[in-house]
Amino acid sequence: MRASRCSLAILALIFLSACTVLEPAPIVTVAPPSPAHASSPEPLLPTPTDLPFPWQDANAIMSGICFEAANDAAGQLFILRSADDLASFYDLADGSELCRHPVQRDPYDFGSGNVLAGFWNRGVGCIAFHEVVEVLRDETAKILSIRLRFVTQGQCNYELVRPFWIGLENMADYDIRISVE
């Protein structure tokens, strides 16, 4: 008798569960993002001047220079027009004995009159960057003049050294001038 009562109770539960009304799942429509929201996210660092510029970013070529050597060279403009110039530059960094290890020597293609130009700036703050103010190219006089503004932001007490290294195509016979405000 006890077994039949249990069987009846189980059957009743099964029938009751079959009688429950299931509500249909809600339909969710997602509107496509508006063009204002479809743009890329804000960059982490300010990029106040629009690209493109008549150069390639060459900071990676100098990434093997240690902080101490870059800090020591800050404010000096380097114009490298050949693989020998680049090797001498790396020798200069190694010869300073400011880095614990020999600097990483990345190659650069100086073919077709390509030039590597750049420097480091130092400051104190949370972030630092270079803002391009003006680019003038005089093809008659063969002068490329770039005017930059070095900006530090934030109240952090960090010593910052920021590179500005660019690769310039077909500029071997140009007088390259880069100034920083």
KOLTI-230403 format. One record per residue (C-alpha): residue number from 1; residue in three letters; z, y, x. Coordinates in pm, 1 decimal, always signed. Each point is the difference from the previous one (the first is absolute). Layout:
# KOLTI-230403
ATOM|NUM|ALA|Z|Y|X
...
This chain:
# KOLTI-230403
ATOM|1|MET|+0.0|+0.0|+0.0
ATOM|2|ARG|+87.9|+231.0|+280.2
ATOM|3|ALA|-335.2|-62.9|+169.3
ATOM|4|SER|-188.9|+78.2|-318.8
ATOM|5|ARG|+189.6|+329.2|-42.8
ATOM|6|CYS|-92.0|+99.5|+355.9
ATOM|7|SER|-361.3|-95.2|-62.7
ATOM|8|LEU|-2.5|+206.3|-320.4
ATOM|9|ALA|+151.4|+298.4|+179.4
ATOM|10|ILE|-259.6|-20.8|+276.6
ATOM|11|LEU|-283.8|-30.4|-252.9
ATOM|12|ALA|+135.4|+298.5|-193.0
ATOM|13|LEU|+5.8|+208.7|+317.7
ATOM|14|ILE|-357.2|-101.1|+82.7
ATOM|15|PHE|-120.8|+90.9|-349.6
ATOM|16|LEU|+186.1|+329.6|+5.8
ATOM|17|SER|-145.3|+94.9|+334.8
ATOM|18|ALA|-347.6|-78.8|-127.7
ATOM|19|CYS|+55.2|+236.2|-290.9
ATOM|20|THR|+82.1|+304.7|+207.4
ATOM|21|VAL|-249.2|+279.9|-29.9
ATOM|22|LEU|-147.4|+99.1|+332.6
ATOM|23|GLU|-109.8|+358.5|+17.9
ATOM|24|PRO|-324.7|+59.7|+185.5
ATOM|25|ALA|+33.4|+140.7|+347.8
ATOM|26|PRO|-42.9|+375.0|+3.4
ATOM|27|ILE|-339.6|+121.9|+115.2
ATOM|28|VAL|+31.9|+239.6|+287.7
ATOM|29|THR|-290.3|+222.7|+84.5
ATOM|30|VAL|-10.9|+170.1|+333.5
ATOM|31|ALA|-208.0|+311.6|+16.1
ATOM|32|PRO|-201.3|+46.8|+318.7
ATOM|33|PRO|+152.6|+257.3|+233.5
ATOM|34|SER|-120.0|+351.1|-47.7
ATOM|35|PRO|-211.5|+144.6|+282.4
ATOM|36|ALA|+293.4|+220.0|+102.9
ATOM|37|HIS|+216.2|-308.8|+60.6
ATOM|38|ALA|-273.5|-214.2|+152.2
ATOM|39|SER|+4.5|+187.9|+329.3
ATOM|40|SER|+160.2|-147.0|+308.6
ATOM|41|PRO|+374.2|+42.2|+55.5
ATOM|42|GLU|+130.5|+296.9|+192.9
ATOM|43|PRO|-5.3|-54.2|+378.4
ATOM|44|LEU|+329.0|-33.9|+184.2
ATOM|45|LEU|-88.5|+272.8|+247.2
ATOM|46|PRO|-164.6|+327.2|-95.4
ATOM|47|THR|-374.4|+19.9|+49.0
ATOM|48|PRO|-57.6|+369.9|-59.9
ATOM|49|THR|-358.7|+11.0|+124.1
ATOM|50|ASP|-276.0|-203.0|-161.0
ATOM|51|LEU|-210.8|-240.8|+201.5
ATOM|52|PRO|-257.3|-58.3|+138.2
ATOM|53|PHE|+14.3|+176.9|+329.8
ATOM|54|PRO|-262.6|-31.9|+272.9
ATOM|55|TRP|+216.5|-250.7|+189.4
ATOM|56|GLN|+172.7|-337.9|-20.5
ATOM|57|ASP|+375.8|-48.6|+12.7
ATOM|58|ALA|+72.6|-137.2|+348.1
ATOM|59|ASN|+382.2|-5.0|-11.4
ATOM|60|ALA|-2.9|-381.5|+20.8
ATOM|61|ILE|-157.6|+15.0|+346.7
ATOM|62|MET|+309.3|+182.0|+125.7
ATOM|63|SER|+252.9|-217.1|-184.6
ATOM|64|GLY|+85.9|-180.7|+323.8
ATOM|65|ILE|+141.7|+317.6|+157.5
ATOM|66|CYS|+379.7|-12.5|-27.1
ATOM|67|PHE|+201.5|+275.7|-168.4
ATOM|68|GLU|+138.2|+131.1|+330.3
ATOM|69|ALA|-345.1|+42.1|+158.6
ATOM|70|ALA|-143.6|+157.9|-317.1
ATOM|71|ASN|+298.6|+235.5|-19.9
ATOM|72|ASP|-50.0|+97.3|+364.8
ATOM|73|ALA|-372.7|+68.5|-57.0
ATOM|74|ALA|+55.5|+191.6|-326.9
ATOM|75|GLY|-190.4|+327.0|-20.4
ATOM|76|GLN|-267.4|-95.5|+256.2
ATOM|77|LEU|-357.7|-39.2|-123.1
ATOM|78|PHE|-191.7|-295.7|+142.3
ATOM|79|ILE|-380.4|-22.1|-17.5
ATOM|80|LEU|-119.8|-342.3|+117.0
ATOM|81|ARG|-376.1|-36.7|+45.6
ATOM|82|SER|-29.6|-340.3|+168.7
ATOM|83|ALA|+164.1|-338.9|+41.7
ATOM|84|ASP|+112.2|+117.5|+346.1
ATOM|85|ASP|+171.8|+302.9|-158.4
ATOM|86|LEU|+180.4|-231.9|-242.3
ATOM|87|ALA|+106.2|-236.8|+280.8
ATOM|88|SER|+131.2|+297.9|+200.7
ATOM|89|PHE|+188.9|+119.7|-307.5
ATOM|90|TYR|+166.1|-341.0|-40.2
ATOM|91|ASP|+75.0|-2.6|+375.8
ATOM|92|LEU|+166.7|+339.6|-39.1
ATOM|93|ALA|+223.3|-134.8|-279.0
ATOM|94|ASP|+89.6|-308.8|+204.5
ATOM|95|GLY|+59.4|+211.2|+310.9
ATOM|96|SER|+249.6|+219.1|-184.6
ATOM|97|GLU|+233.1|-303.5|-13.0
ATOM|98|LEU|+129.7|+128.1|-333.6
ATOM|99|CYS|-95.2|-320.1|-184.3
ATOM|100|ARG|+193.9|-323.3|+53.9
ATOM|101|HIS|-322.4|-201.0|-3.0
ATOM|102|PRO|-358.0|+76.2|+103.6
ATOM|103|VAL|-179.3|+184.7|-278.0
ATOM|104|GLN|-234.6|-190.5|-226.3
ATOM|105|ARG|-355.2|+90.9|+102.3
ATOM|106|ASP|-227.0|+9.3|-301.5
ATOM|107|PRO|-372.8|+48.6|+61.8
ATOM|108|TYR|-218.9|+273.7|-144.9
ATOM|109|ASP|-379.8|+8.1|-27.4
ATOM|110|PHE|-119.6|+303.7|+195.4
ATOM|111|GLY|-365.9|-93.0|-57.4
ATOM|112|SER|-239.0|+248.7|-164.6
ATOM|113|GLY|+197.5|+297.2|+128.8
ATOM|114|ASN|+324.4|-89.3|-179.0
ATOM|115|VAL|+315.1|+185.9|+103.9
ATOM|116|LEU|+368.8|-76.0|-53.5
ATOM|117|ALA|+214.4|+311.9|-44.3
ATOM|118|GLY|+361.3|+50.8|-92.5
ATOM|119|PHE|+360.2|+73.8|+74.8
ATOM|120|TRP|+351.8|-44.0|-133.9
ATOM|121|ASN|+226.2|+261.2|-158.9
ATOM|122|ARG|+375.0|-23.0|-23.5
ATOM|123|GLY|+245.8|+137.2|-249.6
ATOM|124|VAL|+322.5|-71.3|-185.3
ATOM|125|GLY|+14.3|-106.7|-364.0
ATOM|126|CYS|-57.5|-294.8|-233.9
ATOM|127|ILE|-379.6|-6.9|+16.3
ATOM|128|ALA|-269.2|+174.6|+200.3
ATOM|129|PHE|-373.6|+32.3|-46.8
ATOM|130|HIS|-301.7|+203.5|+102.4
ATOM|131|GLU|-182.8|+208.0|-256.0
ATOM|132|VAL|-359.6|+96.9|+75.0
ATOM|133|VAL|-37.0|+375.7|-45.4
ATOM|134|GLU|-354.2|+54.7|+124.7
ATOM|135|VAL|-289.0|-187.0|+160.6
ATOM|136|LEU|-282.3|+199.9|+158.1
ATOM|137|ARG|-302.1|-157.3|+166.5
ATOM|138|ASP|-243.0|+221.3|+187.3
ATOM|139|GLU|-301.5|-215.1|+83.4
ATOM|140|THR|-170.9|+277.4|+197.1
ATOM|141|ALA|+296.3|+66.4|+230.5
ATOM|142|LYS|+106.6|-368.9|-21.8
ATOM|143|ILE|+359.7|+79.3|-96.3
ATOM|144|LEU|+219.7|-195.3|-239.3
ATOM|145|SER|+312.2|+192.0|-94.7
ATOM|146|ILE|+276.6|-161.7|-206.0
ATOM|147|ARG|+303.6|+197.0|-113.5
ATOM|148|LEU|+303.0|-195.7|-120.7
ATOM|149|ARG|+343.9|+75.6|-134.0
ATOM|150|PHE|+285.6|-228.5|+107.3
ATOM|151|VAL|+244.3|-43.6|-286.6
ATOM|152|THR|+346.2|-155.9|+1.0
ATOM|153|GLN|+190.4|-51.8|-321.6
ATOM|154|GLY|+352.4|-96.0|-95.0
ATOM|155|GLN|+343.9|+62.1|+137.6
ATOM|156|CYS|+23.8|-323.4|+199.9
ATOM|157|ASN|+105.9|+34.8|+360.5
ATOM|158|TYR|-273.4|-235.0|+124.8
ATOM|159|GLU|-205.0|+72.0|+309.8
ATOM|160|LEU|-357.3|-47.8|-114.4
ATOM|161|VAL|-313.8|-39.0|+209.2
ATOM|162|ARG|-318.4|+4.5|-205.2
ATOM|163|PRO|-341.7|-95.9|+144.1
ATOM|164|PHE|-330.7|+166.4|-77.9
ATOM|165|TRP|-275.5|-204.0|+165.6
ATOM|166|ILE|-358.6|+8.9|-119.5
ATOM|167|GLY|-326.1|-166.3|+94.9
ATOM|168|LEU|-295.7|+238.0|+1.6
ATOM|169|GLU|-357.2|-128.5|-12.1
ATOM|170|ASN|-277.0|+159.3|+209.1
ATOM|171|MET|+230.8|+262.9|+150.6
ATOM|172|ALA|-22.7|-77.5|+372.5
ATOM|173|ASP|-161.9|+336.7|+74.1
ATOM|174|TYR|+223.9|+203.8|-234.8
ATOM|175|ASP|+290.1|+223.5|+93.8
ATOM|176|ILE|+276.6|-144.5|-218.6
ATOM|177|ARG|+281.8|+236.0|-90.7
ATOM|178|ILE|+299.5|-106.7|-205.1
ATOM|179|SER|+279.8|+245.9|-69.5
ATOM|180|VAL|+326.7|-47.6|-187.3
ATOM|181|GLU|+200.5|+263.8|-185.1
